[in-house]
Amino acid sequence: MSIYRELLAQREALDRKIEEARREEVSSAVAKVKQLIAEYDLTAADCGFKASPALVAPHAGNARPPVAVKYRGLNGETWSGRGKAPRWLTNLEAQGRKREEFRA
């Protein structure tokens, strides 16, 4: 057998040993971490981890803060003053009421 093939075989055997050692050490580290988390009642935030994307609301990073209420109706309806006026307000204006009466 050539030296090259022997070296490849040695490398494959060494790669298997490396992977097995890694698995054992990772398993031991995970067990130790779990024990410490339980012992000190730690959270992910305590450990400096961010929430996983699956737990965060979709598009939370792109979400704009809510707009403050500018108008409040007789029955607790609200409107920010942006976009088309809501039906409750247009109905009241049709009855002769002024928009400023409902300023929050």
C-alpha positions in Angstrom: 0.0 0.0 0.0 1.3 3.5 -0.8 2.2 6.0 1.9 -0.5 8.3 0.5 -3.3 5.7 1.1 -1.9 4.9 4.5 -2.0 8.6 5.5 -5.6 9.0 4.2 -6.6 6.0 6.3 -4.9 7.4 9.3 -6.6 10.7 8.7 -10.1 9.1 8.5 -9.4 7.2 11.7 -8.2 10.4 13.4 -11.3 12.3 12.2 -13.5 9.6 13.7 -11.7 9.9 17.0 -11.9 13.7 16.9 -15.6 13.6 16.3 -16.2 11.1 19.1 -14.2 13.1 21.6 -16.0 16.2 20.6 -19.4 14.5 21.1 -18.4 13.3 24.5 -17.1 16.7 25.6 -20.1 18.5 24.3 -22.4 16.1 26.1 -20.5 16.6 29.3 -20.5 20.4 28.9 -24.3 20.5 28.2 -25.0 18.4 31.3 -22.8 20.8 33.4 -24.6 23.8 31.9 -28.0 22.3 32.6 -27.0 21.6 36.2 -25.8 25.2 36.7 -28.9 26.6 35.2 -31.1 24.5 37.4 -29.0 25.2 40.5 -29.0 29.0 40.1 -32.4 29.2 38.4 -30.9 31.1 35.4 -32.8 32.4 32.4 -31.4 32.9 28.9 -31.4 36.7 29.5 -29.3 36.1 32.7 -26.7 34.3 30.5 -26.7 37.1 27.9 -28.6 35.3 25.2 -31.1 37.0 22.9 -34.5 35.5 22.4 -34.6 33.1 19.5 -36.2 34.4 16.3 -39.0 31.9 16.7 -40.0 33.5 20.0 -39.9 37.0 18.8 -43.0 38.5 17.1 -42.6 38.6 13.3 -41.2 41.8 11.9 -40.7 43.1 15.5 -37.5 44.8 14.4 -39.3 46.7 11.6 -42.4 47.5 13.6 -43.2 51.1 14.3 -44.3 52.2 17.7 -48.1 52.7 18.1 -49.4 56.2 17.2 -51.0 58.1 20.1 -54.7 58.5 20.2 -55.9 61.9 19.1 -59.7 61.4 19.1 -61.9 59.4 21.5 -65.5 58.7 20.8 -68.5 58.5 23.2 -68.3 54.8 23.5 -64.5 54.6 23.9 -63.7 54.4 20.2 -60.3 55.8 19.3 -58.6 57.3 16.2 -55.0 58.4 15.8 -56.0 61.2 13.3 -54.2 59.4 10.5 -55.8 58.0 7.4 -59.5 58.1 6.6 -61.7 59.2 9.5 -63.6 56.3 11.2 -67.3 55.9 10.7 -68.2 56.7 14.3 -66.6 60.2 13.8 -68.0 60.9 10.4 -71.5 59.9 11.7 -71.1 62.4 14.6 -69.9 65.1 12.3 -72.9 64.5 10.1 -75.1 65.1 13.1 -73.5 68.5 13.5 -70.9 67.7 16.1 -67.4 69.2 15.7 -64.3 67.0 15.5 -62.5 69.0 18.2 -65.2 67.9 20.7 -63.6 64.5 20.6 -60.0 65.5 20.9 -58.3 63.2 23.5 
